[in-house]
Amino acid sequence: AQLQALAGHTWLTRYPDLDYSTTQPYIFHADASAGATAAFAVMCALRHRRRTGEGQFIDLAQIETVIPHLGEAVMDYTMNGICQEPTGNRDPSIAPHGVYRCRGNDRWIAISVSNDKEWQGLCRALGNPPWTEDEKFSTNKRRLKNQDGLDKLIEEWTSGHDHYEAMFILQKEGVAAGAALDSRDCFHDAQLISRGFFEAVR
């Protein structure tokens, strides 16, 4: 967790309106990136040895495996002097893009609309309520500018649906949407079951 903070990851991935010291997940990105990078470095060293007969010394710093994953933020600062602000679940270039509350206790759905065709699909899925014709939502640029109001309107619909139900309705209209699964959902997920992901250990 400390290395992610030192790399800027904690700052960039937090929710702007919440205390980031209490909202960080218990999954540490730096651990995964360091492990994958170390495995790749070992494979490169072994290939080099096979080709030349020479060994190699691998010097790997965990924090240096995280910073490249934040390339856009690093480049924005080095080229433009701009220190990017955290966006939570939002995307800097498309809207709507977020996680919305669904019916039930702590149930959510992720929705991403990347173009006008998908926006029309979202409107159809929601039943084409009058607000979808509002000029302030007519283009992606305008939707980006009015995200706060847009998110509230979308959540009025999602909060009345089960997270799976909302996902299927949206996907049927070509909208990128996925139910946010907890451990119970994952254990009963049809795709994971069909893949044989979970195995009984005796």
C-alpha positions in Angstrom: 0.0 0.0 0.0 2.8 2.4 0.8 4.5 1.9 -2.5 1.3 2.5 -4.4 1.0 5.8 -2.5 4.6 6.7 -3.3 4.0 5.9 -7.0 0.9 8.2 -7.2 -1.5 5.3 -7.7 -3.4 5.9 -4.5 -3.9 9.6 -5.3 -5.1 9.0 -8.9 -7.5 6.1 -8.1 -9.3 7.5 -5.1 -12.7 9.0 -5.0 -12.5 12.9 -5.0 -15.2 13.4 -2.5 -14.1 10.7 0.0 -11.2 10.3 2.4 -8.7 8.3 0.4 -7.1 6.9 3.5 -10.3 4.9 4.2 -11.5 4.0 0.8 -8.5 2.1 -0.8 -9.1 -1.6 -1.6 -7.2 -4.4 0.0 -6.0 -5.6 -3.4 -2.5 -4.1 -3.9 -1.7 -3.3 -7.6 2.0 -3.1 -6.9 2.2 -6.7 -5.8 0.7 -8.0 -9.0 2.7 -5.7 -11.3 6.0 -6.5 -9.6 5.3 -10.3 -9.9 4.4 -10.1 -13.5 7.4 -7.9 -14.3 9.8 -10.1 -12.4 8.5 -13.2 -14.3 9.0 -11.4 -17.6 12.5 -10.3 -16.6 13.5 -13.9 -15.7 12.2 -15.2 -19.0 14.3 -12.5 -20.8 17.4 -13.4 -18.8 16.9 -17.1 -19.6 16.5 -16.4 -23.3 19.6 -14.3 -23.2 21.5 -17.1 -21.5 20.3 -19.6 -24.1 21.5 -17.3 -27.0 24.8 -16.2 -25.5 25.7 -18.5 -22.6 25.9 -15.4 -20.3 23.9 -14.9 -17.1 22.2 -11.7 -16.2 21.7 -9.7 -13.0 18.1 -8.6 -12.5 17.5 -5.4 -10.5 13.8 -4.8 -10.0 12.2 -2.1 -7.8 8.5 -2.7 -7.1 7.6 0.9 -7.3 9.1 1.2 -10.8 6.7 -1.5 -12.1 3.7 0.6 -11.1 4.6 4.0 -12.5 4.4 2.9 -16.1 0.8 2.0 -15.5 0.1 5.6 -14.8 1.7 6.8 -18.1 -0.9 9.3 -19.1 -0.7 11.1 -15.8 3.1 11.1 -15.8 3.2 12.4 -19.4 0.6 15.1 -18.7 2.8 16.5 -15.9 6.1 16.2 -17.7 4.8 17.7 -21.0 2.1 20.1 -19.8 2.9 20.7 -16.1 -0.6 19.4 -15.2 -1.1 17.3 -12.1 -4.1 15.1 -12.8 -6.8 15.0 -10.3 -8.5 11.8 -9.2 -11.7 10.8 -11.0 -13.1 7.9 -9.0 -15.0 5.7 -11.4 -15.3 8.3 -14.1 -13.4 8.4 -17.4 -11.7 11.7 -18.5 -13.1 11.5 -22.1 -16.4 9.7 -22.1 -19.7 9.9 -20.2 -21.6 8.3 -18.6 -18.9 6.1 -17.1 -19.3 4.9 -13.6 -20.7 2.5 -11.0 -24.3 2.9 -10.1 -26.4 1.7 -7.1 -28.9 -1.1 -7.8 -31.8 -2.5 -5.8 -30.7 -4.5 -2.7 -28.0 -4.1 -0.1 -24.7 -2.9 -1.5 -25.5 -3.9 -5.1 -24.0 -2.1 -8.0 -23.5 -2.0 -11.8 -20.7 -0.6 -13.9 -21.8 1.3 -17.0 -19.6 2.7 -19.8 -21.0 4.7 -22.8 -18.2 5.5 -25.3 -20.1 6.9 -28.3 -23.5 8.3 -29.4 -24.7 4.9 -30.7 -24.2 3.4 -27.2 -25.9 6.5 -25.7 -29.0 5.8 -27.8 -28.9 2.2 -26.6 -28.7 3.4 -23.0 -31.7 5.7 -23.6 -33.7 2.8 -25.1 -32.8 0.5 -22.1 -34.0 3.2 -19.7 -37.3 3.5 -21.6 -36.4 6.8 -23.3 -37.4 9.1 -20.4 -37.9 12.8 -21.3 -34.6 13.9 -19.8 -32.7 11.9 -22.4 -33.8 14.5 -24.9 -32.3 17.3 -22.9 -29.8 19.4 -24.9 -27.3 19.2 -22.1 -27.0 15.4 -22.8 -27.1 15.6 -26.6 -23.3 15.1 -27.2 -20.5 13.4 -25.3 -18.9 16.7 -24.6 -22.1 18.0 -23.0 -22.6 14.8 -21.1 -19.0 15.1 -19.7 -19.8 18.7 -18.5 -23.1 17.6 -16.8 -22.0 14.2 -15.3 -23.3 14.9 -11.8 -26.9 15.4 -12.9 -26.6 12.6 -15.5 -25.3 10.1 -12.9 -28.2 10.9 -10.6 -30.8 10.3 -13.3 -29.2 7.0 -14.4 -29.1 5.8 -10.8 -32.8 6.6 -10.4 -33.3 3.8 -13.0 -30.6 1.4 -11.8 -31.7 1.6 -8.1 -35.0 0.1 -9.2 -33.4 -3.0 -10.7 -31.4 -6.0 -9.6 -27.8 -5.6 -10.7 -28.0 -8.7 -13.0 -31.4 -7.6 -14.4 -30.0 -4.1 -15.2 -26.9 -5.6 -16.8 -28.9 -7.8 -19.2 -31.3 -5.0 -20.1 -28.4 -2.7 -21.0 -26.3 -5.3 -22.8 -29.3 -6.2 -25.0 -29.2 -2.6 -26.2 -25.4 -2.7 -26.9 -24.3 -0.9 -23.7 -21.1 -2.0 -22.0 -22.5 -2.9 -18.5 -21.5 -5.4 -15.9 -22.9 -6.3 -12.5 -20.4 -5.7 -9.7 -20.0 -9.1 -8.1 -19.3 -10.0 -4.5 -17.8 -13.3 -3.5 -21.3 -14.9 -3.3 -22.1 -13.8 -6.9 -18.7 -15.1 -8.1 -19.2 -18.5 -6.6 -22.5 -18.9 -8.4 -21.5 -17.1 -11.6 -22.5 -19.2 -14.7 -19.3 -18.3 -16.6 -17.0 -19.2 -13.8 -18.8 -22.4 -13.2 -18.7 -23.4 -16.9 -14.9 -22.7 -16.8 -14.5 -25.0 -13.8 -12.8 -22.1 -11.9 -13.8 -23.3 -8.4 -12.6 -26.7 -7.3 -13.4 -28.6 -4.2 -10.3 -29.3 -2.1 -10.4 -32.3 0.3 
